[in-house]
Amino acid sequence: MAIILSLLTVEGDALEGVSLTSSPTLIKQALQEKGHHSSLFDDMLIFYDTLTVLHFDDDGSPSFMEWYDPSYWNIASFIEETFPQSSPKQP
């Protein structure tokens, strides 16, 4: 069975010291500077190194995160499950 953990994000939350009240582009850039490579789409930021997805509301604010269990998901199945059909946004 695949295990996915979802958590709601609230105002004032931070990830690796990066405020989640920033824009999706700034969150991506700040986390990339800390070594977390990701792809930014319209409504999500996908971190393939940690099998994590940060979802955004229509206004661009983070709404919830999902963690995929690495003992079940490999990188190929994670990408197939999470990546939308559209291309990533360019910063």
N, CA, C and O atoms as a printed pandas DataFrame, in Angstrom:
     atom_number atom_name residue_name chain_id  residue_number  x_coord  y_coord  z_coord
0              1         N          MET        A               1    0.837   -1.172    0.000
1              2        CA          MET        A               1    0.000    0.000    0.000
2              3         C          MET        A               1    0.888    1.244    0.000
3              4         O          MET        A               1    1.892    1.306    0.709
4              5         N          ALA        A               2    0.504    2.222   -0.799
5              6        CA          ALA        A               2    1.239    3.482   -0.866
6              7         C          ALA        A               2    0.833    4.360    0.295
7              8         O          ALA        A               2   -0.356    4.519    0.570
8              9         N          ILE        A               3    1.792    4.924    0.969
9             10        CA          ILE        A               3    1.500    5.807    2.093
10            11         C          ILE        A               3    1.838    7.231    1.685
11            12         O          ILE        A               3    2.956    7.529    1.266
12            13         N          ILE        A               4    0.850    8.099    1.818
13            14        CA          ILE        A               4    1.036    9.517    1.551
14            15         C          ILE        A               4    0.566   10.264    2.781
15            16         O          ILE        A               4   -0.540   10.025    3.266
16            17         N          LEU        A               5    1.384   11.160    3.290
17            18        CA          LEU        A               5    1.028   11.981    4.434
18            19         C          LEU        A               5    0.743   13.381    3.930
19            20         O          LEU        A               5    1.580   13.974    3.249
20            21         N          SER        A               6   -0.425   13.920    4.253
21            22        CA          SER        A               6   -0.782   15.285    3.869
22            23         C          SER        A               6   -0.943   16.134    5.115
23            24         O          SER        A               6   -1.546   15.703    6.097
24            25         N          LEU        A               7   -0.406   17.336    5.072
25            26        CA          LEU        A               7   -0.522   18.287    6.178
26            27         C          LEU        A               7   -0.978   19.637    5.649
27            28         O          LEU        A               7   -0.488   20.109    4.622
28            29         N          LEU        A               8   -1.917   20.256    6.353
29            30        CA          LEU        A               8   -2.329   21.611    6.004
30            31         C          LEU        A               8   -1.231   22.578    6.414
31            32         O          LEU        A               8   -0.538   22.356    7.406
32            33         N          THR        A               9   -1.077   23.641    5.656
33            34        CA          THR        A               9   -0.135   24.685    6.042
34            35         C          THR        A               9   -0.943   25.866    6.556
35            36         O          THR        A               9   -2.060   26.105    6.099
36            37         N          VAL        A              10   -0.385   26.598    7.498
37            38        CA          VAL        A              10   -1.069   27.762    8.059
38            39         C          VAL        A              10   -0.153   28.971    7.974
39            40         O          VAL        A              10    1.060   28.839    7.814
40            41         N          GLU        A              11   -0.748   30.146    8.083
41            42        CA          GLU        A              11    0.026   31.378    8.007
42            43         C          GLU        A              11    1.127   31.370    9.061
43            44         O          GLU        A              11    0.882   31.050   10.224
44            45         N          GLY        A              12    2.315   31.717    8.654
45            46        CA          GLY        A              12    3.451   31.731    9.557
46            47         C          GLY        A              12    4.302   30.477    9.483
47            48         O          GLY        A              12    5.384   30.431   10.069
48            49         N          ASP        A              13    3.831   29.454    8.771
49            50        CA          ASP        A              13    4.620   28.234    8.628
50            51         C          ASP        A              13    5.883   28.505    7.812
51            52         O          ASP        A              13    5.925   29.405    6.974
52            53         N          ALA        A              14    6.905   27.703    8.081
53            54        CA          ALA        A              14    8.166   27.792    7.350
54            55         C          ALA        A              14    8.627   26.382    7.010
55            56         O          ALA        A              14    8.278   25.416    7.689
56            57         N          LEU        A              15    9.404   26.286    5.964
57            58        CA          LEU        A              15    9.980   25.011    5.536
58            59         C          LEU        A              15   11.478   25.231    5.363
59            60         O          LEU        A              15   11.903   26.020    4.519
60            61         N          GLU        A              16   12.272   24.535    6.162
61            62        CA          GLU        A              16   13.730   24.709    6.126
62            63         C          GLU        A              16   14.105   26.171    6.335
63            64         O          GLU        A              16   15.073   26.655    5.748
64            65         N          GLY        A              17   13.343   26.878    7.170
65            66        CA          GLY        A              17   13.622   28.275    7.456
66            67         C          GLY        A              17   13.100   29.252    6.421
67            68         O          GLY        A              17   13.324   30.455    6.548
68            69         N          VAL        A              18   12.407   28.765    5.395
69            70        CA          VAL        A              18   11.856   29.621    4.342
70            71         C          VAL        A              18   10.379   29.849    4.645
71            72         O          VAL        A              18    9.613   28.896    4.793
72            73         N          SER        A              19    9.985   31.117    4.735
73            74        CA          SER        A              19    8.596   31.461    5.031
74            75         C          SER        A              19    7.687   31.009    3.897
75            76         O          SER        A              19    7.965   31.255    2.723
76            77         N          LEU        A              20    6.604   30.348    4.264
77            78        CA          LEU        A              20    5.638   29.912    3.258
78            79         C          LEU        A              20    4.639   31.013    2.914
79            80         O          LEU        A              20    3.684   30.773    2.175
80            81         N          THR        A              21    4.851   32.215    3.443
81            82        CA          THR        A              21    4.004   33.345    3.061
82            83         C          THR        A              21    4.573   34.058    1.836
83            84         O          THR        A              21    3.961   34.996    1.326
84            85         N          SER        A              22    5.734   33.623    1.365
85            86        CA          SER        A              22    6.341   34.194    0.156
86            87         C          SER        A              22    5.620   33.654   -1.077
87            88         O          SER        A              22    4.798   32.743   -0.980
88            89         N          SER        A              23    5.936   34.221   -2.224
89            90        CA          SER        A              23    5.349   33.732   -3.477
90            91         C          SER        A              23    5.934   32.360   -3.805
91            92         O          SER        A              23    7.026   32.027   -3.344
92            93         N          PRO        A              24    5.214   31.558   -4.600
93            94        CA          PRO        A              24    5.741   30.250   -4.990
94            95         C          PRO        A              24    7.131   30.323   -5.631
95            96         O          PRO        A              24    7.975   29.463   -5.379
96            97         N          THR        A              25    7.368   31.336   -6.449
97            98        CA          THR        A              25    8.675   31.480   -7.100
98            99         C          THR        A              25    9.775   31.748   -6.082
99           100         O          THR        A              25   10.861   31.175   -6.173
100          101         N          LEU        A              26    9.498   32.618   -5.109
101          102        CA          LEU        A              26   10.501   32.918   -4.072
102          103         C          LEU        A              26   10.749   31.710   -3.169
103          104         O          LEU        A              26   11.882   31.468   -2.752
104          105         N          ILE        A              27    9.693   30.951   -2.867
105          106        CA          ILE        A              27    9.860   29.731   -2.073
106          107         C          ILE        A              27   10.769   28.762   -2.813
107          108         O          ILE        A              27   11.688   28.192   -2.225
108          109         N          LYS        A              28   10.509   28.574   -4.112
109          110        CA          LYS        A              28   11.331   27.669   -4.926
110          111         C          LYS        A              28   12.791   28.115   -4.928
111          112         O          LYS        A              28   13.687   27.299   -4.712
112          113         N          GLN        A              29   13.036   29.409   -5.171
113          114        CA          GLN        A              29   14.399   29.919   -5.241
114          115         C          GLN        A              29   15.127   29.770   -3.902
115          116         O          GLN        A              29   16.283   29.347   -3.864
116          117         N          ALA        A              30   14.453   30.116   -2.817
117          118        CA          ALA        A              30   15.091   30.039   -1.493
118          119         C          ALA        A              30   15.420   28.600   -1.119
119          120         O          ALA        A              30   16.487   28.333   -0.565
120          121         N          LEU        A              31   14.522   27.677   -1.413
121          122        CA          LEU        A              31   14.785   26.270   -1.094
122          123         C          LEU        A              31   15.849   25.673   -2.020
123          124         O          LEU        A              31   16.609   24.792   -1.617
124          125         N          GLN        A              32   15.896   26.157   -3.257
125          126        CA          GLN        A              32   16.936   25.678   -4.174
126          127         C          GLN        A              32   18.314   26.115   -3.677
127          128         O          GLN        A              32   19.283   25.366   -3.800
128          129         N          GLU        A              33   18.405   27.312   -3.121
129          130        CA          GLU        A              33   19.672   27.785   -2.551
130          131         C          GLU        A              33   20.114   26.911   -1.383
131          132         O          GLU        A              33   21.300   26.846   -1.061
132          133         N          LYS        A              34   19.149   26.237   -0.747
133          134        CA          LYS        A              34   19.458   25.327    0.359
134          135         C          LYS        A              34   19.674   23.896   -0.129
135          136         O          LYS        A              34   19.838   22.981    0.678
136          137         N          GLY        A              35   19.672   23.700   -1.461
137          138        CA          GLY        A              35   19.970   22.390   -2.030
138          139         C          GLY        A              35   18.768   21.522   -2.347
139          140         O          GLY        A              35   18.929   20.344   -2.664
140          141         N          HIS        A              36   17.556   22.081   -2.268
141          142        CA          HIS        A              36   16.346   21.306   -2.570
142          143         C          HIS        A              36   15.873   21.654   -3.980
143          144         O          HIS        A              36   15.279   22.710   -4.199
144          145         N          HIS        A              37   16.135   20.776   -4.917
145          146        CA          HIS        A              37   15.762   21.014   -6.313
146          147         C          HIS        A              37   14.303   20.640   -6.514
147          148         O          HIS        A              37   13.815   19.648   -5.972
148          149         N          SER        A              38   13.613   21.467   -7.315
149          150        CA          SER        A              38   12.178   21.274   -7.483
150          151         C          SER        A              38   11.724   21.770   -8.841
151          152         O          SER        A              38   12.480   22.400   -9.580
152          153         N          SER        A              39   10.469   21.471   -9.152
153          154        CA          SER        A              39    9.817   21.980  -10.350
154          155         C          SER        A              39    8.559   22.704   -9.915
155          156         O          SER        A              39    7.781   22.183   -9.116
156          157         N          LEU        A              40    8.356   23.917  -10.445
157          158        CA          LEU        A              40    7.208   24.739  -10.086
158          159         C          LEU        A              40    6.173   24.679  -11.195
159          160         O          LEU        A              40    6.478   24.957  -12.355
160          161         N          PHE        A              41    4.956   24.318  -10.839
161          162        CA          PHE        A              41    3.824   24.305  -11.761
162          163         C          PHE        A              41    2.813   25.335  -11.260
163          164         O          PHE        A              41    3.038   25.963  -10.225
164          165         N          ASP        A              42    1.710   25.516  -11.971
165          166        CA          ASP        A              42    0.722   26.531  -11.593
166          167         C          ASP        A              42    0.231   26.384  -10.164
167          168         O          ASP        A              42    0.066   27.384   -9.465
168          169         N          ASP        A              43   -0.004   25.167   -9.719
169          170        CA          ASP        A              43   -0.607   24.979   -8.402
170          171         C          ASP        A              43    0.207   24.080   -7.471
171          172         O          ASP        A              43   -0.299   23.635   -6.441
172          173         N          MET        A              44    1.463   23.810   -7.828
173          174        CA          MET        A              44    2.277   22.949   -6.961
174          175         C          MET        A              44    3.760   23.136   -7.203
175          176         O          MET        A              44    4.196   23.556   -8.275
176          177         N          LEU        A              45    4.518   22.812   -6.172
177          178        CA          LEU        A              45    5.979   22.799   -6.213
178          179         C          LEU        A              45    6.393   21.385   -5.846
179          180         O          LEU        A              45    6.102   20.921   -4.743
180          181         N          ILE        A              46    7.067   20.697   -6.755
181          182        CA          ILE        A              46    7.407   19.284   -6.573
182          183         C          ILE        A              46    8.895   19.153   -6.277
183          184         O          ILE        A              46    9.742   19.589   -7.058
184          185         N          PHE        A              47    9.199   18.539   -5.123
185          186        CA          PHE        A              47   10.582   18.277   -4.701
186          187         C          PHE        A              47   10.852   16.795   -4.914
187          188         O          PHE        A              47   10.398   15.957   -4.135
188          189         N          TYR        A              48   11.593   16.473   -5.973
189          190        CA          TYR        A              48   11.812   15.059   -6.266
190          191         C          TYR        A              48   12.894   14.445   -5.406
191          192         O          TYR        A              48   12.961   13.220   -5.304
192          193         N          ASP        A              49   13.749   15.249   -4.778
193          194        CA          ASP        A              49   14.784   14.669   -3.921
194          195         C          ASP        A              49   14.218   14.168   -2.596
195          196         O          ASP        A              49   14.802   13.285   -1.967
196          197         N          THR        A              50   13.079   14.727   -2.165
197          198        CA          THR        A              50   12.467   14.305   -0.905
198          199         C          THR        A              50   11.081   13.691   -1.100
199          200         O          THR        A              50   10.397   13.385   -0.123
200          201         N          LEU        A              51   10.664   13.510   -2.351
201          202        CA          LEU        A              51    9.339   12.959   -2.674
202          203         C          LEU        A              51    8.235   13.742   -1.963
203          204         O          LEU        A              51    7.372   13.170   -1.297
204          205         N          THR        A              52    8.288   15.065   -2.124
205          206        CA          THR        A              52    7.371   15.976   -1.447
206          207         C          THR        A              52    6.719   16.918   -2.453
207          208         O          THR        A              52    7.346   17.336   -3.426
208          209         N          VAL        A              53    5.445   17.248   -2.205
209          210        CA          VAL        A              53    4.721   18.186   -3.057
210          211         C          VAL        A              53    4.091   19.258   -2.167
211          212         O          VAL        A              53    3.392   18.940   -1.205
212          213         N          LEU        A              54    4.341   20.521   -2.490
213          214        CA          LEU        A              54    3.710   21.651   -1.810
214          215         C          LEU        A              54    2.642   22.190   -2.766
215          216         O          LEU        A              54    2.956   22.637   -3.870
216          217         N          HIS        A              55    1.382   22.144   -2.334
217          218        CA          HIS        A              55    0.253   22.599   -3.159
218          219         C          HIS        A              55   -0.111   24.035   -2.801
219          220         O          HIS        A              55   -0.019   24.441   -1.643
220          221         N          PHE        A              56   -0.528   24.801   -3.817
221          222        CA          PHE        A              56   -0.911   26.200   -3.636
222          223         C          PHE        A              56   -2.378   26.409   -3.965
223          224         O          PHE        A              56   -2.931   25.745   -4.842
224          225         N          ASP        A              57   -3.012   27.355   -3.242
225          226        CA          ASP        A              57   -4.372   27.783   -3.558
226          227         C          ASP        A              57   -4.340   28.654   -4.804
227          228         O          ASP        A              57   -3.268   28.971   -5.319
228          229         N          ASP        A              58   -5.519   29.041   -5.289
229          230        CA          ASP        A              58   -5.607   29.890   -6.477
230          231         C          ASP        A              58   -4.916   31.238   -6.294
231          232         O          ASP        A              58   -4.449   31.831   -7.266
232          233         N          ASP        A              59   -4.848   31.731   -5.046
233          234        CA          ASP        A              59   -4.200   33.017   -4.792
234          235         C          ASP        A              59   -2.689   32.902   -4.624
235          236         O          ASP        A              59   -2.021   33.906   -4.376
236          237         N          GLY        A              60   -2.137   31.689   -4.756
237          238        CA          GLY        A              60   -0.694   31.487   -4.662
238          239         C          GLY        A              60   -0.194   31.162   -3.275
239          240         O          GLY        A              60    1.006   30.962   -3.085
240          241         N          SER        A              61   -1.087   31.105   -2.294
241          242        CA          SER        A              61   -0.645   30.765   -0.946
242          243         C          SER        A              61   -0.631   29.242   -0.766
243          244         O          SER        A              61   -1.514   28.551   -1.274
244          245         N          PRO        A              62    0.365   28.720   -0.048
245          246        CA          PRO        A              62    0.434   27.279    0.170
246          247         C          PRO        A              62   -0.798   26.781    0.931
247          248         O          PRO        A              62   -1.254   27.426    1.875
248          249         N          SER        A              63   -1.328   25.635    0.516
249          250        CA          SER        A              63   -2.510   25.099    1.192
250          251         C          SER        A              63   -2.203   23.806    1.941
251          252         O          SER        A              63   -2.670   23.622    3.065
252          253         N          PHE        A              64   -1.425   22.907    1.334
253          254        CA          PHE        A              64   -1.050   21.679    2.029
254          255         C          PHE        A              64    0.162   21.051    1.366
255          256         O          PHE        A              64    0.511   21.370    0.229
256          257         N          MET        A              65    0.802   20.136    2.116
257          258        CA          MET        A              65    1.971   19.402    1.617
258          259         C          MET        A              65    1.677   17.919    1.657
259          260         O          MET        A              65    0.918   17.442    2.500
260          261         N          GLU        A              66    2.289   17.196    0.733
261          262        CA          GLU        A              66    2.195   15.742    0.707
262          263         C          GLU        A              66    3.595   15.157    0.726
263          264         O          GLU        A              66    4.480   15.616    0.005
264          265         N          TRP        A              67    3.787   14.148    1.550
265          266        CA          TRP        A              67    5.036   13.392    1.570
266          267         C          TRP        A              67    4.730   11.978    1.114
267          268         O          TRP        A              67    3.792   11.351    1.606
268          269         N          TYR        A              68    5.511   11.480    0.183
269          270        CA          TYR        A              68    5.348   10.121   -0.337
270          271         C          TYR        A              68    6.393    9.220    0.313
271          272         O          TYR        A              68    7.568    9.578    0.390
272          273         N          ASP        A              69    5.971    8.074    0.769
273          274        CA          ASP        A              69    6.838    7.137    1.487
274          275         C          ASP        A              69    7.901    6.568    0.535
275          276         O          ASP        A              69    7.559    5.851   -0.406
276          277         N          PRO        A              70    9.190    6.878    0.767
277          278        CA          PRO        A              70   10.246    6.399   -0.124
278          279         C          PRO        A              70   10.465    4.889   -0.063
279          280         O          PRO        A              70   11.132    4.331   -0.934
280          281         N          SER        A              71    9.921    4.224    0.941
281          282        CA          SER        A              71   10.047    2.768    0.965
282          283         C          SER        A              71    9.065    2.119   -0.008
283          284         O          SER        A              71    9.194    0.935   -0.319
284          285         N          TYR        A              72    8.089    2.882   -0.489
285          286        CA          TYR        A              72    7.135    2.366   -1.477
286          287         C          TYR        A              72    7.356    3.002   -2.852
287          288         O          TYR        A              72    7.356    2.309   -3.870
288          289         N          TRP        A              73    7.543    4.327   -2.874
289          290        CA          TRP        A              73    7.655    5.073   -4.122
290          291         C          TRP        A              73    9.117    5.212   -4.533
291          292         O          TRP        A              73    9.953    5.610   -3.722
292          293         N          ASN        A              74    9.429    4.888   -5.779
293          294        CA          ASN        A              74   10.742    5.241   -6.308
294          295         C          ASN        A              74   10.569    6.541   -7.085
295          296         O          ASN        A              74    9.443    7.007   -7.260
296          297         N          ILE        A              75   11.647    7.124   -7.546
297          298        CA          ILE        A              75   11.564    8.428   -8.202
298          299         C          ILE        A              75   10.696    8.375   -9.457
299          300         O          ILE        A              75    9.967    9.328   -9.733
300          301         N          ALA        A              76   10.755    7.294  -10.214
301          302        CA          ALA        A              76    9.967    7.180  -11.448
302          303         C          ALA        A              76    8.472    7.137  -11.142
303          304         O          ALA        A              76    7.691    7.835  -11.789
304          305         N          SER        A              77    8.068    6.332  -10.171
305          306        CA          SER        A              77    6.639    6.243   -9.849
306          307         C          SER        A              77    6.144    7.539   -9.199
307          308         O          SER        A              77    4.996    7.933   -9.408
308          309         N          PHE        A              78    6.998    8.203   -8.414
309          310        CA          PHE        A              78    6.640    9.484   -7.815
310          311         C          PHE        A              78    6.398   10.528   -8.893
311          312         O          PHE        A              78    5.405   11.254   -8.842
312          313         N          ILE        A              79    7.300   10.611   -9.871
313          314        CA          ILE        A              79    7.141   11.585  -10.959
314          315         C          ILE        A              79    5.884   11.282  -11.761
315          316         O          ILE        A              79    5.126   12.193  -12.092
316          317         N          GLU        A              80    5.658   10.022  -12.072
317          318        CA          GLU        A              80    4.467    9.642  -12.828
318          319         C          GLU        A              80    3.189   10.016  -12.074
319          320         O          GLU        A              80    2.216   10.455  -12.688
320          321         N          GLU        A              81    3.185    9.847  -10.764
321          322        CA          GLU        A              81    2.015   10.136   -9.934
322          323         C          GLU        A              81    1.779   11.626   -9.754
323          324         O          GLU        A              81    0.629   12.064   -9.738
324          325         N          THR        A              82    2.826   12.407   -9.621
325          326        CA          THR        A              82    2.665   13.800   -9.204
326          327         C          THR        A              82    2.799   14.833  -10.312
327          328         O          THR        A              82    2.127   15.863  -10.261
328          329         N          PHE        A              83    3.642   14.596  -11.310
329          330        CA          PHE        A              83    3.877   15.631  -12.311
330          331         C          PHE        A              83    2.664   15.803  -13.202
331          332         O          PHE        A              83    2.171   14.828  -13.769
332          333         N          PRO        A              84    2.166   17.048  -13.337
333          334        CA          PRO        A              84    1.061   17.299  -14.267
334          335         C          PRO        A              84    1.550   17.185  -15.710
335          336         O          PRO        A              84    2.752   17.118  -15.969
336          337         N          GLN        A              85    0.628   17.164  -16.615
337          338        CA          GLN        A              85    0.980   17.036  -18.032
338          339         C          GLN        A              85    1.573   18.320  -18.607
339          340         O          GLN        A              85    2.218   18.288  -19.655
340          341         N          SER        A              86    1.359   19.455  -17.926
341          342        CA          SER        A              86    1.887   20.721  -18.421
342          343         C          SER        A              86    3.371   20.846  -18.087
343          344         O          SER        A              86    3.898   20.100  -17.262
344          345         N          SER        A              87    4.027   21.782  -18.729
345          346        CA          SER        A              87    5.452   22.037  -18.482
346          347         C          SER        A              87    5.616   22.884  -17.232
347          348         O          SER        A              87    4.721   23.649  -16.874
348          349         N          PRO        A              88    6.763   22.749  -16.562
349          350        CA          PRO        A              88    7.022   23.594  -15.391
350          351         C          PRO        A              88    7.062   25.065  -15.768
351          352         O          PRO        A              88    7.384   25.409  -16.905
352          353         N          LYS        A              89    6.731   25.951  -14.800
353          354        CA          LYS        A              89    6.801   27.388  -15.003
354          355         C          LYS        A              89    8.269   27.805  -14.996
355          356         O          LYS        A              89    9.092   27.220  -14.291
356          357         N          GLN        A              90    8.575   28.799  -15.772
357          358        CA          GLN        A              90    9.926   29.343  -15.798
358          359         C          GLN        A              90    9.993   30.513  -14.829
359          360         O          GLN        A              90    9.103   31.363  -14.834
360          361         N          PRO        A              91   11.040   30.576  -13.989
361          362        CA          PRO        A              91   11.141   31.682  -13.007
362          363         C          PRO        A              91   11.300   33.026  -13.671
363          364         O          PRO        A              91   11.397   34.045  -12.987
